[in-house]
Amino acid sequence: MEYVYGAMLLHSAGKKVTEANLKKVMTARGVKVDNARIKALVASLEGVNIDEAIKTAAPVASAPAAPTVEAEAKEEKEEIKKKEKKEEVKTEEEAASGLASLFG
């Protein structure tokens, strides 16, 4: 993914996305350069209008992610509450049985 970000950085700076430029960006970022990935990315971006791709892809990619994360977090909280209630009931029952053994 960092290679895609590097390509987007070059594009936003008005630089051409080439293997050499992308290597410079990755090296400056401190990423160990994988030449095969750079070649593949540059080849896949050849002939692509990056501005148009960003306009069409951004709203679709970001919209569904937020509700899913919120729903999962809510479900996890509910599960935790249920587990805590079960544990409380068990401890109350254990305490009651302990008291009952004192009296007979």
Chimera marker file (.cmm) of the C-alpha trace (Angstrom):
<marker_set name="trace">
<marker id="1" x="0.000" y="0.000" z="0.000" r="1" g="1" b="0" radius="0.5"/>
<marker id="2" x="2.884" y="2.345" z="0.701" r="1" g="1" b="0" radius="0.5"/>
<marker id="3" x="3.847" y="2.160" z="-2.975" r="1" g="1" b="0" radius="0.5"/>
<marker id="4" x="0.398" y="3.411" z="-3.972" r="1" g="1" b="0" radius="0.5"/>
<marker id="5" x="0.705" y="6.242" z="-1.468" r="1" g="1" b="0" radius="0.5"/>
<marker id="6" x="4.091" y="7.090" z="-2.923" r="1" g="1" b="0" radius="0.5"/>
<marker id="7" x="2.592" y="7.231" z="-6.409" r="1" g="1" b="0" radius="0.5"/>
<marker id="8" x="-0.218" y="9.460" z="-5.149" r="1" g="1" b="0" radius="0.5"/>
<marker id="9" x="2.329" y="11.746" z="-3.500" r="1" g="1" b="0" radius="0.5"/>
<marker id="10" x="4.255" y="12.063" z="-6.755" r="1" g="1" b="0" radius="0.5"/>
<marker id="11" x="1.048" y="12.765" z="-8.648" r="1" g="1" b="0" radius="0.5"/>
<marker id="12" x="-0.124" y="15.410" z="-6.173" r="1" g="1" b="0" radius="0.5"/>
<marker id="13" x="3.303" y="17.084" z="-6.407" r="1" g="1" b="0" radius="0.5"/>
<marker id="14" x="2.936" y="17.242" z="-10.178" r="1" g="1" b="0" radius="0.5"/>
<marker id="15" x="5.764" y="14.767" z="-10.772" r="1" g="1" b="0" radius="0.5"/>
<marker id="16" x="5.577" y="11.919" z="-13.242" r="1" g="1" b="0" radius="0.5"/>
<marker id="17" x="5.092" y="8.489" z="-11.668" r="1" g="1" b="0" radius="0.5"/>
<marker id="18" x="8.179" y="6.640" z="-12.878" r="1" g="1" b="0" radius="0.5"/>
<marker id="19" x="10.218" y="3.827" z="-11.393" r="1" g="1" b="0" radius="0.5"/>
<marker id="20" x="13.081" y="6.183" z="-10.532" r="1" g="1" b="0" radius="0.5"/>
<marker id="21" x="10.836" y="8.773" z="-8.875" r="1" g="1" b="0" radius="0.5"/>
<marker id="22" x="8.935" y="6.150" z="-6.923" r="1" g="1" b="0" radius="0.5"/>
<marker id="23" x="12.210" y="4.583" z="-5.726" r="1" g="1" b="0" radius="0.5"/>
<marker id="24" x="13.324" y="8.000" z="-4.468" r="1" g="1" b="0" radius="0.5"/>
<marker id="25" x="10.093" y="8.487" z="-2.549" r="1" g="1" b="0" radius="0.5"/>
<marker id="26" x="10.237" y="5.016" z="-0.998" r="1" g="1" b="0" radius="0.5"/>
<marker id="27" x="13.893" y="5.426" z="-0.059" r="1" g="1" b="0" radius="0.5"/>
<marker id="28" x="13.186" y="8.813" z="1.516" r="1" g="1" b="0" radius="0.5"/>
<marker id="29" x="10.334" y="7.240" z="3.474" r="1" g="1" b="0" radius="0.5"/>
<marker id="30" x="12.657" y="4.548" z="4.787" r="1" g="1" b="0" radius="0.5"/>
<marker id="31" x="10.903" y="1.661" z="3.050" r="1" g="1" b="0" radius="0.5"/>
<marker id="32" x="12.987" y="-1.225" z="1.746" r="1" g="1" b="0" radius="0.5"/>
<marker id="33" x="12.495" y="-0.917" z="-2.013" r="1" g="1" b="0" radius="0.5"/>
<marker id="34" x="10.974" y="-3.883" z="-3.848" r="1" g="1" b="0" radius="0.5"/>
<marker id="35" x="11.758" y="-3.320" z="-7.531" r="1" g="1" b="0" radius="0.5"/>
<marker id="36" x="9.149" y="-5.830" z="-8.698" r="1" g="1" b="0" radius="0.5"/>
<marker id="37" x="6.366" y="-3.978" z="-6.885" r="1" g="1" b="0" radius="0.5"/>
<marker id="38" x="7.514" y="-0.644" z="-8.241" r="1" g="1" b="0" radius="0.5"/>
<marker id="39" x="7.623" y="-1.979" z="-11.805" r="1" g="1" b="0" radius="0.5"/>
<marker id="40" x="4.194" y="-3.566" z="-11.429" r="1" g="1" b="0" radius="0.5"/>
<marker id="41" x="2.651" y="-0.397" z="-10.016" r="1" g="1" b="0" radius="0.5"/>
<marker id="42" x="4.157" y="1.889" z="-12.644" r="1" g="1" b="0" radius="0.5"/>
<marker id="43" x="3.018" y="-0.517" z="-15.390" r="1" g="1" b="0" radius="0.5"/>
<marker id="44" x="-0.514" y="-0.706" z="-13.968" r="1" g="1" b="0" radius="0.5"/>
<marker id="45" x="-0.765" y="3.083" z="-13.768" r="1" g="1" b="0" radius="0.5"/>
<marker id="46" x="0.355" y="3.566" z="-17.351" r="1" g="1" b="0" radius="0.5"/>
<marker id="47" x="-2.471" y="5.208" z="-19.283" r="1" g="1" b="0" radius="0.5"/>
<marker id="48" x="-4.610" y="5.741" z="-16.153" r="1" g="1" b="0" radius="0.5"/>
<marker id="49" x="-6.038" y="9.174" z="-15.420" r="1" g="1" b="0" radius="0.5"/>
<marker id="50" x="-5.235" y="9.278" z="-11.707" r="1" g="1" b="0" radius="0.5"/>
<marker id="51" x="-7.409" y="12.327" z="-10.998" r="1" g="1" b="0" radius="0.5"/>
<marker id="52" x="-10.432" y="10.602" z="-12.517" r="1" g="1" b="0" radius="0.5"/>
<marker id="53" x="-9.694" y="7.370" z="-10.660" r="1" g="1" b="0" radius="0.5"/>
<marker id="54" x="-9.514" y="9.240" z="-7.342" r="1" g="1" b="0" radius="0.5"/>
<marker id="55" x="-12.814" y="11.029" z="-7.987" r="1" g="1" b="0" radius="0.5"/>
<marker id="56" x="-14.669" y="7.825" z="-8.783" r="1" g="1" b="0" radius="0.5"/>
<marker id="57" x="-13.056" y="5.553" z="-6.178" r="1" g="1" b="0" radius="0.5"/>
<marker id="58" x="-12.854" y="7.697" z="-3.039" r="1" g="1" b="0" radius="0.5"/>
<marker id="59" x="-16.559" y="8.003" z="-2.133" r="1" g="1" b="0" radius="0.5"/>
<marker id="60" x="-17.264" y="4.330" z="-2.742" r="1" g="1" b="0" radius="0.5"/>
<marker id="61" x="-14.291" y="3.050" z="-0.755" r="1" g="1" b="0" radius="0.5"/>
<marker id="62" x="-14.721" y="5.210" z="2.337" r="1" g="1" b="0" radius="0.5"/>
<marker id="63" x="-18.499" y="5.196" z="2.827" r="1" g="1" b="0" radius="0.5"/>
<marker id="64" x="-19.171" y="1.559" z="3.801" r="1" g="1" b="0" radius="0.5"/>
<marker id="65" x="-16.212" y="1.195" z="6.158" r="1" g="1" b="0" radius="0.5"/>
<marker id="66" x="-17.408" y="3.487" z="8.948" r="1" g="1" b="0" radius="0.5"/>
<marker id="67" x="-20.796" y="1.871" z="9.715" r="1" g="1" b="0" radius="0.5"/>
<marker id="68" x="-19.259" y="-1.600" z="9.747" r="1" g="1" b="0" radius="0.5"/>
<marker id="69" x="-16.639" y="-0.634" z="12.314" r="1" g="1" b="0" radius="0.5"/>
<marker id="70" x="-19.233" y="1.076" z="14.495" r="1" g="1" b="0" radius="0.5"/>
<marker id="71" x="-21.596" y="-1.907" z="14.292" r="1" g="1" b="0" radius="0.5"/>
<marker id="72" x="-18.821" y="-4.334" z="15.217" r="1" g="1" b="0" radius="0.5"/>
<marker id="73" x="-17.785" y="-2.201" z="18.179" r="1" g="1" b="0" radius="0.5"/>
<marker id="74" x="-21.376" y="-2.035" z="19.384" r="1" g="1" b="0" radius="0.5"/>
<marker id="75" x="-21.764" y="-5.810" z="19.104" r="1" g="1" b="0" radius="0.5"/>
<marker id="76" x="-18.545" y="-6.350" z="21.050" r="1" g="1" b="0" radius="0.5"/>
<marker id="77" x="-19.739" y="-4.045" z="23.828" r="1" g="1" b="0" radius="0.5"/>
<marker id="78" x="-23.041" y="-5.942" z="24.044" r="1" g="1" b="0" radius="0.5"/>
<marker id="79" x="-21.229" y="-9.274" z="24.254" r="1" g="1" b="0" radius="0.5"/>
<marker id="80" x="-19.005" y="-7.967" z="27.030" r="1" g="1" b="0" radius="0.5"/>
<marker id="81" x="-22.037" y="-6.748" z="28.977" r="1" g="1" b="0" radius="0.5"/>
<marker id="82" x="-23.731" y="-10.146" z="28.608" r="1" g="1" b="0" radius="0.5"/>
<marker id="83" x="-20.604" y="-11.949" z="29.845" r="1" g="1" b="0" radius="0.5"/>
<marker id="84" x="-20.333" y="-9.595" z="32.811" r="1" g="1" b="0" radius="0.5"/>
<marker id="85" x="-23.983" y="-10.205" z="33.745" r="1" g="1" b="0" radius="0.5"/>
<marker id="86" x="-23.478" y="-13.978" z="33.569" r="1" g="1" b="0" radius="0.5"/>
<marker id="87" x="-20.424" y="-13.699" z="35.797" r="1" g="1" b="0" radius="0.5"/>
<marker id="88" x="-22.372" y="-11.565" z="38.302" r="1" g="1" b="0" radius="0.5"/>
<marker id="89" x="-25.174" y="-14.130" z="38.455" r="1" g="1" b="0" radius="0.5"/>
<marker id="90" x="-22.686" y="-16.940" z="39.031" r="1" g="1" b="0" radius="0.5"/>
<marker id="91" x="-20.915" y="-15.083" z="41.814" r="1" g="1" b="0" radius="0.5"/>
<marker id="92" x="-24.234" y="-14.215" z="43.511" r="1" g="1" b="0" radius="0.5"/>
<marker id="93" x="-25.328" y="-17.862" z="43.335" r="1" g="1" b="0" radius="0.5"/>
<marker id="94" x="-21.981" y="-19.011" z="44.697" r="1" g="1" b="0" radius="0.5"/>
<marker id="95" x="-22.214" y="-16.496" z="47.529" r="1" g="1" b="0" radius="0.5"/>
<marker id="96" x="-25.752" y="-17.582" z="48.358" r="1" g="1" b="0" radius="0.5"/>
<marker id="97" x="-24.809" y="-21.251" z="48.388" r="1" g="1" b="0" radius="0.5"/>
<marker id="98" x="-21.856" y="-20.442" z="50.636" r="1" g="1" b="0" radius="0.5"/>
<marker id="99" x="-24.117" y="-18.656" z="53.108" r="1" g="1" b="0" radius="0.5"/>
<marker id="100" x="-26.624" y="-21.511" z="53.054" r="1" g="1" b="0" radius="0.5"/>
<marker id="101" x="-23.922" y="-23.977" z="54.049" r="1" g="1" b="0" radius="0.5"/>
<marker id="102" x="-23.268" y="-21.933" z="57.191" r="1" g="1" b="0" radius="0.5"/>
<marker id="103" x="-26.802" y="-22.530" z="58.458" r="1" g="1" b="0" radius="0.5"/>
<marker id="104" x="-27.249" y="-26.087" z="57.706" r="1" g="1" b="0" radius="0.5"/>
<link id1="1" id2="2" r="1" g="1" b="0" radius="0.2"/>
<link id1="2" id2="3" r="1" g="1" b="0" radius="0.2"/>
<link id1="3" id2="4" r="1" g="1" b="0" radius="0.2"/>
<link id1="4" id2="5" r="1" g="1" b="0" radius="0.2"/>
<link id1="5" id2="6" r="1" g="1" b="0" radius="0.2"/>
<link id1="6" id2="7" r="1" g="1" b="0" radius="0.2"/>
<link id1="7" id2="8" r="1" g="1" b="0" radius="0.2"/>
<link id1="8" id2="9" r="1" g="1" b="0" radius="0.2"/>
<link id1="9" id2="10" r="1" g="1" b="0" radius="0.2"/>
<link id1="10" id2="11" r="1" g="1" b="0" radius="0.2"/>
<link id1="11" id2="12" r="1" g="1" b="0" radius="0.2"/>
<link id1="12" id2="13" r="1" g="1" b="0" radius="0.2"/>
<link id1="13" id2="14" r="1" g="1" b="0" radius="0.2"/>
<link id1="14" id2="15" r="1" g="1" b="0" radius="0.2"/>
<link id1="15" id2="16" r="1" g="1" b="0" radius="0.2"/>
<link id1="16" id2="17" r="1" g="1" b="0" radius="0.2"/>
<link id1="17" id2="18" r="1" g="1" b="0" radius="0.2"/>
<link id1="18" id2="19" r="1" g="1" b="0" radius="0.2"/>
<link id1="19" id2="20" r="1" g="1" b="0" radius="0.2"/>
<link id1="20" id2="21" r="1" g="1" b="0" radius="0.2"/>
<link id1="21" id2="22" r="1" g="1" b="0" radius="0.2"/>
<link id1="22" id2="23" r="1" g="1" b="0" radius="0.2"/>
<link id1="23" id2="24" r="1" g="1" b="0" radius="0.2"/>
<link id1="24" id2="25" r="1" g="1" b="0" radius="0.2"/>
<link id1="25" id2="26" r="1" g="1" b="0" radius="0.2"/>
<link id1="26" id2="27" r="1" g="1" b="0" radius="0.2"/>
<link id1="27" id2="28" r="1" g="1" b="0" radius="0.2"/>
<link id1="28" id2="29" r="1" g="1" b="0" radius="0.2"/>
<link id1="29" id2="30" r="1" g="1" b="0" radius="0.2"/>
<link id1="30" id2="31" r="1" g="1" b="0" radius="0.2"/>
<link id1="31" id2="32" r="1" g="1" b="0" radius="0.2"/>
<link id1="32" id2="33" r="1" g="1" b="0" radius="0.2"/>
<link id1="33" id2="34" r="1" g="1" b="0" radius="0.2"/>
<link id1="34" id2="35" r="1" g="1" b="0" radius="0.2"/>
<link id1="35" id2="36" r="1" g="1" b="0" radius="0.2"/>
<link id1="36" id2="37" r="1" g="1" b="0" radius="0.2"/>
<link id1="37" id2="38" r="1" g="1" b="0" radius="0.2"/>
<link id1="38" id2="39" r="1" g="1" b="0" radius="0.2"/>
<link id1="39" id2="40" r="1" g="1" b="0" radius="0.2"/>
<link id1="40" id2="41" r="1" g="1" b="0" radius="0.2"/>
<link id1="41" id2="42" r="1" g="1" b="0" radius="0.2"/>
<link id1="42" id2="43" r="1" g="1" b="0" radius="0.2"/>
<link id1="43" id2="44" r="1" g="1" b="0" radius="0.2"/>
<link id1="44" id2="45" r="1" g="1" b="0" radius="0.2"/>
<link id1="45" id2="46" r="1" g="1" b="0" radius="0.2"/>
<link id1="46" id2="47" r="1" g="1" b="0" radius="0.2"/>
<link id1="47" id2="48" r="1" g="1" b="0" radius="0.2"/>
<link id1="48" id2="49" r="1" g="1" b="0" radius="0.2"/>
<link id1="49" id2="50" r="1" g="1" b="0" radius="0.2"/>
<link id1="50" id2="51" r="1" g="1" b="0" radius="0.2"/>
<link id1="51" id2="52" r="1" g="1" b="0" radius="0.2"/>
<link id1="52" id2="53" r="1" g="1" b="0" radius="0.2"/>
<link id1="53" id2="54" r="1" g="1" b="0" radius="0.2"/>
<link id1="54" id2="55" r="1" g="1" b="0" radius="0.2"/>
<link id1="55" id2="56" r="1" g="1" b="0" radius="0.2"/>
<link id1="56" id2="57" r="1" g="1" b="0" radius="0.2"/>
<link id1="57" id2="58" r="1" g="1" b="0" radius="0.2"/>
<link id1="58" id2="59" r="1" g="1" b="0" radius="0.2"/>
<link id1="59" id2="60" r="1" g="1" b="0" radius="0.2"/>
<link id1="60" id2="61" r="1" g="1" b="0" radius="0.2"/>
<link id1="61" id2="62" r="1" g="1" b="0" radius="0.2"/>
<link id1="62" id2="63" r="1" g="1" b="0" radius="0.2"/>
<link id1="63" id2="64" r="1" g="1" b="0" radius="0.2"/>
<link id1="64" id2="65" r="1" g="1" b="0" radius="0.2"/>
<link id1="65" id2="66" r="1" g="1" b="0" radius="0.2"/>
<link id1="66" id2="67" r="1" g="1" b="0" radius="0.2"/>
<link id1="67" id2="68" r="1" g="1" b="0" radius="0.2"/>
<link id1="68" id2="69" r="1" g="1" b="0" radius="0.2"/>
<link id1="69" id2="70" r="1" g="1" b="0" radius="0.2"/>
<link id1="70" id2="71" r="1" g="1" b="0" radius="0.2"/>
<link id1="71" id2="72" r="1" g="1" b="0" radius="0.2"/>
<link id1="72" id2="73" r="1" g="1" b="0" radius="0.2"/>
<link id1="73" id2="74" r="1" g="1" b="0" radius="0.2"/>
<link id1="74" id2="75" r="1" g="1" b="0" radius="0.2"/>
<link id1="75" id2="76" r="1" g="1" b="0" radius="0.2"/>
<link id1="76" id2="77" r="1" g="1" b="0" radius="0.2"/>
<link id1="77" id2="78" r="1" g="1" b="0" radius="0.2"/>
<link id1="78" id2="79" r="1" g="1" b="0" radius="0.2"/>
<link id1="79" id2="80" r="1" g="1" b="0" radius="0.2"/>
<link id1="80" id2="81" r="1" g="1" b="0" radius="0.2"/>
<link id1="81" id2="82" r="1" g="1" b="0" radius="0.2"/>
<link id1="82" id2="83" r="1" g="1" b="0" radius="0.2"/>
<link id1="83" id2="84" r="1" g="1" b="0" radius="0.2"/>
<link id1="84" id2="85" r="1" g="1" b="0" radius="0.2"/>
<link id1="85" id2="86" r="1" g="1" b="0" radius="0.2"/>
<link id1="86" id2="87" r="1" g="1" b="0" radius="0.2"/>
<link id1="87" id2="88" r="1" g="1" b="0" radius="0.2"/>
<link id1="88" id2="89" r="1" g="1" b="0" radius="0.2"/>
<link id1="89" id2="90" r="1" g="1" b="0" radius="0.2"/>
<link id1="90" id2="91" r="1" g="1" b="0" radius="0.2"/>
<link id1="91" id2="92" r="1" g="1" b="0" radius="0.2"/>
<link id1="92" id2="93" r="1" g="1" b="0" radius="0.2"/>
<link id1="93" id2="94" r="1" g="1" b="0" radius="0.2"/>
<link id1="94" id2="95" r="1" g="1" b="0" radius="0.2"/>
<link id1="95" id2="96" r="1" g="1" b="0" radius="0.2"/>
<link id1="96" id2="97" r="1" g="1" b="0" radius="0.2"/>
<link id1="97" id2="98" r="1" g="1" b="0" radius="0.2"/>
<link id1="98" id2="99" r="1" g="1" b="0" radius="0.2"/>
<link id1="99" id2="100" r="1" g="1" b="0" radius="0.2"/>
<link id1="100" id2="101" r="1" g="1" b="0" radius="0.2"/>
<link id1="101" id2="102" r="1" g="1" b="0" radius="0.2"/>
<link id1="102" id2="103" r="1" g="1" b="0" radius="0.2"/>
<link id1="103" id2="104" r="1" g="1" b="0" radius="0.2"/>
</marker_set>
